[in-house]
């Protein structure tokens, strides 16, 4: 579909059920649509019984208000305070995968998913090491099942009817899963309440990283907003669930594919390794001044997102007529921005199909980051956690690549598309570096 859209000029139309869809790959039209159409597509309504009106599902003034309130939890200075946790968790993963050294290919995605969830749980909510692993496994299992239900419902038009969805028995299953996840989110909230209650009067609640650096998790900010009557208990719960879902699955899926790509292109892996040794030495932890010096590593992350975008489609409701270059999207329709096409526009170079991180070292290509790159969504609703994701991934890679040499084959990758582009078959071989 993306290829057809590119071949036909960057915009095509299609009918899905009763709805008119505009499918877009042209970079200019994609940015126009992303900024003009701020309302989410109706597929997000299917998860509102779980995520409510959190940042992922809300629209309009409510979304703008919450985005502004939560921005302070994702500033660079706050994220730098998590570096101790990022380093600690990266070393922990290195230890866990060591059993696979020299033993052939293995599925690395399970390690990446679990470590991403644990890292976000610690930095975002301050959940301790002793509790986080079991919490992660239970939450991931239930959230995966809900997402599968959402996609199944969207793909089967007759299930769009609330009555038929209920009669099918799927609503009962969904409600059971939501109850499990609600209880877990409430555990996080109640734990933070108890912690704040026990704190001395007037003292703000902070978590301390494994290095002793003081850091302020998202949960602390949310509770302060509740205590100030800025957010309700219901809004807190919705943002907790939203943060968990958006905070681990996206990065772990990207890293799963990135490890395979790096293993398939040894010259890319060697350049990353040489940069890391030059900046960090053989075993030092990553510090805040190191982050911006890992230039080639960042280029590899961006190139992986360009070739294998984690978000396969940006779905929006067109609430009013929107003028594109050669079309007018009619109000009441739907639009879908397809990054697999946008990221293969000729403006990326003649070798758009090639995995070549060096393209990002060209200032002209780097300038496309905010206008034609959909790695962290696009336009005004771009991902609030993109800086968090970039820094945490750099730290994970810095530890892993310095310790292990990866071997893999991108031709063995297999994907499925739900809310994300997920690798269903991905494996690597690791060997210790001399």
C-alpha positions, 0 to 999 in steps of 0.5 A: 500500500505504501509503495502504491501510494508513492508511485501515484504521487504520495496521496491515494484514497480508499474506502474501508467500510463506510469511511473515506480514507486518505493515505499519505506518503508525500512528506510535505502533505504528511506534515500538513496532515499531522499538524492539521488533524489533531484528533485521533482515529476512532481505533483509539476509542477501543482502548479508552475503557483502559487508557481513558483520556491519556496522552495517547488517546485524548485530543484537542484542549484536553491533550494540550493541557496534559501535554503541558503538565507532563512536559517537566517529567521529560526534560533533558536534565530529568532524563540525565538524572536517570543515567545511573539506572540506565547504566545499571539496567544495561549491565544487568541485561549484559549479564543475563544474555551471557549464557548465550555467548558462542551458542548460536542464535537466540531470541533477544527480544524477550530480554530487551522487552523485559529490561525496557519495562523494568527500566521505565518502571524504575525511572517513571514510577520508582518500582524497586528491583525486588518487585519490578520483574514480576510486575513487568511480566504480568502487565506485559502479558495482559496488555499484549492481549488487549492490543491483540483484541483492539486490532482484531476488532478494527480488522473485522468491520462487524465488530465495530458495532458495540452490540456485536462486540459484546455478543461475541464474548470479546468484550467480557474478555477485554473487561477482565484484562482491563480489571487486571491492569487497573489493579496493577496501575492502582498498586503503583499509585497507592505505593507512591501515596504511601511513600509520600505520606511517610515522607517528612512534612514539606519534603518532596518525594524523589527516587535515588538511582543506583549511583545515588543521583537524585531523580524525580520520576513521572509518578512523583510529578503526577502525585504533586499535580493531584495534591494541587488538584490539577489532575484528578485521581482518574486522570492520574490512573489514565496517564500511568497506564498510558506511560507504561504502554508507550514507555517500553514497547516502542523502544524494545521493538526498535532495539530488537530490529536494530540489534539484527541490523547491526549484526547484519552490517559488520562495518556499521557495528565496527564504526559504532564500537570504535566510536564507543571506545573513543568516547567511553573506553572499554567499560566506563558507564555513560555520563551526560557529557558522553551522550551528544558525542555518540553521533554515529550511534544516534545515526544508527538508531535513526536509520533503523527507525527510517527503514523499520519505523516502529509506528507503521501508520499515523491514524487521524480523524479529519475534523474539517477540510484540509488543503494538501498540495493537490488534494483537499481532505474532506471533513469527516474523513480519516487520514493515514500517514504511512512512514514506510513510504514517507521514509523512502521519498527521493529526498532521502537520497538515491539509495533509500532502500539501503541501510546506511546510517552515514546519510544522517551525518549529512546536514541536509538529511539531518534537517529532515528530522523534524519535517519528514521523519516519522521515527517518533511520530510527526508534527505537534503530537510527536512523542513526549518521550523521544529524548528519554528513548534516545538516551536510554537506547544509546546507553543500552547500545554502549554497554552491549556493543562494547562487550559483545559482537553481534551476528545476524541476518536481516533477511530472517526478520519477519514482522506483524503490524498491530499498533506497532511494527513488531518483529515476530521472528528475530534472532542474533548470535553473540560472541564476547569481544577480546 
